[in-house]
Amino acid sequence: MVFRRRLKATANIDLIPMIDVVFQLVVFFMVTSTFDLRPGVEIEYPESQTTEQVKITSIIVTLEADDRIYINKEGPFVFDEYQERIDGIGEDVMQDITAVVIQGDSKIPYSLLVKTMDVLRLKGFKGVNLRLTPKRE
């Protein structure tokens, strides 16, 4: 006589712990990622006969530790070239500019920061802002 076994081996895969781990990884990478606002890829734009000039509404001045200065996406400039660029901004363009932000490396000379702000203030920009990183506790 042949006896049949009543209990059969069943293999269940529990997906809930795996989904929890994947979700925690997604949250971890979202929280720890940083975004670089400076341009990363240089491209050459195609030409068009119907293009229109885009009005500049803000200026971002970036200072680096080795005395290089960037204006928006242009640069690097030395201080004299930077001063010429700022002096070359026309009155019609200045009326459209709503914000001026200076961002810089923490190791830049203080004198470079002051001279950069002086050039902007002498040109007539009133609200010059400094971009800072909040202190981590």
Secondary structure by P-SEA (a helix, b strand, c coil): cbbbbcbbbbbbbbaaaaaaaaaaaaaaaaaaccccccccbbbbbbbbcbbbbbbbcbbbbbbcccbbbbccccccccaaaaaaaaaaccaaaaaaccbbbbbbcccccaaaaaaaaaaaaaacccbbbbbbbcccc
